[in-house]
Amino acid sequence: MRVLAIETSCDETSVAVIADGVALANVVSTQIKMHAEYGGVVPELATREHARNLLPVAREALRQAGLAAENIDAVAATQGPGLPNALLIGFHAGQSFALSIEKPFIGIHHHEAHLYSPWIRGTPPRAEFEAFEPNISLIVSGGHTLLVHVKGEQQHSVLGGTIDDAAGECFDKTAKLLGLPYPGGPHLDRLAAKGNPATHSFPRPMMHDAGDDFSYSGLKTSVRYFLQNHPEILNDAGKVADLCASVQAAIVEPLVHKLIRAAKRTGVKCVTASGGVTCNSGLRRALEEGCRRNRLQLRLAEPKLCTDNAAMIGILAERKLLRGAAETTVSAEIYPSWDL
């Protein structure tokens, strides 16, 4: 089966071509430079850029895959969640293309694709579902922070999520308070590597709460007040690095603690992590150390598959279609029927 997949949930226009679990092409056009001027993603601009970029990106994906449109056996697109108008560009384009070539179309939940991205490896990206085993999965990005129990392939239940801000949003908005360029999370990560995380003690909201939910709005507020009381820190590069390291530790520790605690509670021997924030070196290092101490297998999504991309959409879509999933009707709503 050869699947053409489309991803337009936020500010990445991506098209991939999948065949037998392998991404023959995975083209991503990013809008980071355009949104940097505004310090964050502007939904109207993102939608406009998707409409402008989708066709050339799709043509390039087909060229890299060495296929023509008539060689495609099925079409997939991100169905949600995400920016509604941005999603509509890719979703309706996918539906239209599928109708034009009289092939099946399926909508894919963005979080579910992230959920299985740790089982995709290599260059070109290749699915390793034969190695799949039950796990606790952490999905952490700029818009979402979720803890999921994956009992079997395509059998999962949400244990908890953020009750306010996502971890990635806390990274980016803290970086903005420090005057770092957009997107701020990667810049904060690089500075944190030079600092001492024990310099400042910021709150770890809900870290020892009995549930599996997260909260980051209080941490962000704490950093804001700290900077108001100590503005001189911003004039000292060493102190800024210490501050970044301290903030990063406060964000990362609850994620790792609750992930490992859930694994112990459910008895699984494997944990995974995916989503854009999984590119953070501090988080990856803490996960590796925590899993080593607790003798857990760790599977991290590869950095190129942590951020939004169509390869993970297409690989999951192919798997679903081969396992008998119903195709999405033309009148289907853009929002999914289940909440992950």
URDAMO-V731382 format. One record per backbone hydrogen bond with DSSP energy under -1.0 kcal/mol. CO is the residue of the C=O (numbers start at 0). NH is the residue of the N-H. Records with the same first field share a line. If there is no record, write none. Layout:
CO: NH + NH
This chain:
0: 19
1: 72 + 73
2: 17
3: 75
4: 15
5: 77
6: 13
8: 82
10: 30
12: 28
13: 6
14: 26
15: 4
16: 23 + 24
17: 2
18: 21
20: 126
21: 18 + 23
24: 16
26: 14
28: 12
30: 34
31: 35
34: 37 + 39
41: 45
42: 46
43: 47
44: 48
45: 49
46: 50
47: 51
48: 52
49: 53
52: 56
53: 57
54: 58
55: 59
56: 60
57: 61
58: 62
59: 63
60: 64
61: 66
67: 70
68: 71
73: 3
74: 105
75: 5
76: 107
79: 109
82: 86
83: 87
84: 88
85: 89
86: 90
87: 91
88: 92
89: 93
90: 94
91: 95
92: 96
93: 97
94: 98
95: 99
96: 100
97: 102
103: 74
104: 327
105: 76
107: 78
108: 112
109: 113
110: 114
111: 115
115: 118
116: 119
118: 127
120: 125
124: 22
125: 120
127: 130
128: 131
134: 149
135: 271
136: 147
137: 273
138: 145
139: 276
140: 167
143: 140
144: 161
145: 138
146: 158 + 159
147: 136
148: 156
149: 134
151: 154
154: 150 + 151
156: 148
159: 146
160: 213
165: 169
166: 170
167: 171
168: 172
169: 173
170: 174
171: 175
172: 176
173: 177
174: 179
175: 178
183: 187
184: 188
185: 189
186: 190
187: 191
188: 192
190: 193
191: 194
195: 198
203: 206
205: 208
213: 162
215: 219
216: 220
217: 221
218: 222
219: 223
220: 224
221: 225
222: 226
223: 227
224: 228
225: 229
229: 232
230: 233
231: 234
232: 235
235: 239
236: 240
237: 241
238: 242
239: 243
240: 244
241: 245
242: 246
243: 247
244: 248
245: 249
246: 250
247: 251
248: 252
251: 255
252: 256
253: 257
254: 258
255: 259
256: 260
257: 261
258: 262
259: 263
260: 264
261: 265
262: 266
268: 296
269: 135
270: 298
271: 137
272: 300
273: 139
274: 277
275: 278
276: 279
279: 283
280: 284
281: 285
282: 286
283: 287
284: 288
285: 289
286: 290
287: 291
288: 292
289: 293
290: 295
296: 270
298: 272
301: 304
302: 305
309: 313
310: 314
311: 315
312: 316
313: 317
314: 318
315: 319
316: 320
317: 321
318: 322
319: 324
320: 323
328: 331
